[in-house]
Amino acid sequence: MLGGMRELLLVIGNRNFSSWSLRAWLAIEQTGAPFELEQIWFDEDEDRARRLRRSPAGKVPILLHGDLTVWDSLAIVEYLAELFPEAGLWPVERAAHARARSLCSEMHSGFFALREELPMNCRAKKPARDRSPAVAADIARVIALWDETRREFGAGGDFLFGRRTAADAFFAPVASRFRTYSIPLDGAAGAYCQAILSMPAMRAWLEAAQTEGHDVPAYGDKT
């Protein structure tokens, strides 16, 4: 227990739909630290009442550490990286560290078409089809980022910076989306996507999503 503070508590939403929850969960899981988990179902919290009791933002994920509340996945990752530097959530080398932060920030603030048209739905499997120009551009940008980062920093391992970092947590929901919507991948991007989906932590999340129930029709209707 750090500085007399109680154990960490991570608040997440539906595993099947909450991409931001997945990012924070993968990050805290990477630290190896003990933590409690609280799940708030979107379909049972439509007015965000339970989420608002945990954070004024009314969104998940939320990290609680004693009297401290940290909300937003990027802020949670930053806090965990400071709390557990030995976990290696950020690469040590300066250029790699800067690239990892840039990747997470771009993922955090961009790719709006991909989010809107290809929402995370771990339980679904959609056939391949032509996508809108905006989604196609987002997909091309993701693949370019993966290819470039693997080429420049990925020697010595299967992840973007060789070993697993926060950047992989931020792109894990994209790998899930690519599987759900049958987005064709090959080469380095295909291998990286498979490495993400094969992580024990990612497999555990996807398996839990299969049985948790609590469908949200607005997400399930996407094709």
C-alpha positions in Angstrom: 0.0 0.0 0.0 1.6 3.3 -1.1 1.9 6.1 1.4 -0.8 4.6 3.6 -3.3 4.7 0.7 -5.6 1.8 0.2 -5.4 -0.6 -2.8 -6.1 0.6 -6.3 -9.7 0.4 -7.6 -10.4 0.5 -11.3 -13.9 1.3 -12.5 -14.7 0.0 -16.0 -17.8 -0.3 -18.2 -18.9 -3.2 -20.4 -15.9 -5.2 -21.5 -17.6 -5.8 -24.9 -18.0 -2.2 -25.8 -15.7 0.0 -23.6 -12.5 0.5 -25.5 -11.3 3.1 -23.0 -11.8 0.7 -20.1 -9.7 -1.9 -21.9 -6.8 0.5 -22.3 -6.7 1.3 -18.6 -7.2 -2.3 -17.6 -4.3 -3.5 -19.8 -2.1 -0.8 -18.3 -2.9 -1.6 -14.7 -2.6 -5.3 -15.4 0.9 -4.8 -16.8 2.0 -3.2 -13.5 1.4 -6.5 -11.7 0.0 -4.5 -8.8 -3.0 -5.8 -6.9 -6.2 -3.9 -7.7 -9.9 -4.1 -7.1 -12.3 -4.0 -10.1 -15.7 -2.4 -10.2 -17.9 -2.7 -13.3 -20.7 -0.4 -14.2 -23.0 -1.6 -17.0 -23.9 1.0 -19.6 -27.4 -0.4 -20.1 -28.2 -0.1 -16.4 -26.6 3.3 -16.0 -28.1 5.3 -18.9 -28.3 8.5 -16.8 -24.6 8.0 -15.7 -25.7 8.2 -12.0 -23.3 5.5 -10.8 -20.4 6.9 -12.9 -21.1 10.4 -11.6 -20.8 9.2 -8.0 -17.3 8.0 -8.9 -16.1 10.9 -11.0 -17.7 14.3 -12.0 -16.8 13.4 -15.6 -19.4 10.6 -15.5 -17.3 8.4 -17.8 -15.2 5.2 -17.4 -12.5 4.3 -16.8 -11.9 5.8 -13.4 -9.0 4.9 -11.1 -9.4 5.4 -7.3 -6.3 5.4 -5.0 -7.3 6.3 -1.5 -8.8 9.7 -1.6 -7.4 10.3 -5.1 -9.5 10.0 -8.2 -7.9 9.8 -11.6 -10.2 9.8 -14.7 -9.5 9.5 -18.4 -7.5 6.6 -19.7 -4.4 8.7 -20.7 -4.3 10.3 -17.3 -4.6 6.8 -15.7 -1.7 5.5 -17.7 0.4 8.5 -16.8 -0.4 8.0 -13.1 0.4 4.3 -13.2 3.6 4.9 -15.0 4.7 7.2 -12.3 3.5 4.9 -9.5 5.1 1.8 -11.0 8.1 2.9 -13.1 9.5 -0.6 -13.1 6.5 -1.8 -15.1 7.9 -0.1 -18.2 4.6 1.4 -19.4 6.8 4.0 -21.3 10.0 3.1 -23.2 13.1 4.3 -21.4 15.0 5.6 -24.5 14.1 9.3 -25.2 13.1 9.0 -28.8 11.0 5.8 -28.2 9.4 7.4 -25.2 8.4 10.5 -27.2 7.0 8.3 -30.0 5.0 6.2 -27.6 3.5 9.3 -26.0 2.7 10.7 -29.5 1.0 7.4 -30.5 -1.1 7.4 -27.4 -2.1 11.0 -27.8 -3.1 10.6 -31.4 -5.1 7.5 -30.6 -6.7 9.4 -27.7 -7.7 12.5 -29.7 -8.2 11.2 -33.2 -9.6 8.5 -35.5 -13.2 9.7 -35.1 -14.5 7.9 -38.2 -13.1 4.6 -37.0 -14.7 5.1 -33.6 -18.1 6.0 -35.0 -18.4 3.5 -37.8 -16.5 0.6 -36.2 -17.3 0.7 -32.5 -15.7 -2.0 -30.3 -17.9 -5.1 -30.1 -15.8 -8.0 -29.0 -18.6 -10.6 -29.4 -19.4 -9.7 -33.0 -17.9 -10.9 -36.3 -18.9 -8.8 -39.3 -18.1 -9.7 -42.9 -15.5 -7.6 -44.8 -17.0 -4.8 -47.0 -16.1 -1.5 -48.4 -15.8 1.3 -45.9 -16.3 5.0 -46.1 -13.3 7.1 -47.3 -12.9 8.5 -43.8 -12.7 5.1 -42.2 -10.4 3.9 -44.9 -8.1 6.8 -44.2 -8.1 6.1 -40.4 -7.3 2.4 -41.1 -4.5 3.4 -43.4 -3.1 5.8 -40.8 -3.2 3.1 -38.1 -1.4 0.6 -40.3 1.2 3.2 -41.2 1.9 4.0 -37.5 2.2 0.3 -36.7 4.6 -0.4 -39.6 6.7 2.7 -39.0 7.0 2.2 -35.3 7.8 -1.5 -35.6 10.4 -0.8 -38.2 12.1 2.0 -36.1 11.7 0.7 -32.6 10.3 -2.8 -32.6 13.5 -5.0 -32.7 13.7 -7.6 -30.1 10.0 -8.3 -29.6 6.5 -8.5 -31.1 5.1 -5.2 -29.9 5.5 -1.6 -31.2 8.6 -1.0 -29.1 9.7 -4.6 -28.9 8.5 -5.1 -25.4 4.9 -4.3 -24.3 4.2 -0.6 -23.4 1.2 1.7 -22.9 1.1 2.2 -26.7 0.1 -1.4 -27.1 -2.7 -0.9 -24.6 -4.0 2.1 -26.5 -4.1 0.2 -29.8 -5.5 -3.0 -28.4 -9.1 -1.9 -29.0 -8.2 -1.2 -32.6 -6.9 -4.7 -33.0 -10.2 -6.0 -31.6 -12.1 -3.8 -34.0 -10.0 -5.0 -37.0 -10.9 -8.6 -36.0 -14.6 -7.8 -35.5 -15.0 -6.0 -38.9 -12.7 -8.3 -40.9 -10.3 -5.6 -41.8 -7.6 -7.2 -44.0 -4.1 -6.9 -42.7 -0.8 -8.4 -43.8 2.9 -8.0 -43.2 4.1 -6.2 -40.1 0.6 -4.8 -39.3 -1.0 -8.3 -39.5 1.7 -9.8 -37.3 1.4 -7.0 -34.7 -2.4 -7.3 -34.6 -2.1 -11.0 -33.9 0.5 -10.3 -31.2 -2.0 -8.0 -29.4 -4.9 -10.4 -29.7 -2.6 -13.3 -28.4 -1.6 -11.5 -25.2 -2.8 -13.5 -22.2 -4.4 -10.3 -20.7 -6.1 -9.5 -24.0 -7.4 -13.1 -24.3 -8.7 -12.9 -20.8 -10.6 -9.6 -21.5 -12.1 -11.0 -24.8 -13.2 -14.3 -23.1 -14.9 -12.3 -20.3 -16.6 -10.1 -22.8 -18.2 -13.2 -24.4 -20.2 -14.1 -21.3 -20.9 -10.8 -19.5 -24.2 -10.2 -21.3 -25.6 -6.6 -21.2 -26.1 -5.9 -24.9 -26.2 -2.3 -26.0 -28.3 -2.3 -29.3 -26.8 1.0 -30.5 -23.4 -0.7 -30.7 -24.6 -4.1 -31.9 -26.4 -2.6 -34.9 -23.2 -1.3 -36.5 -22.1 -3.2 -39.6 
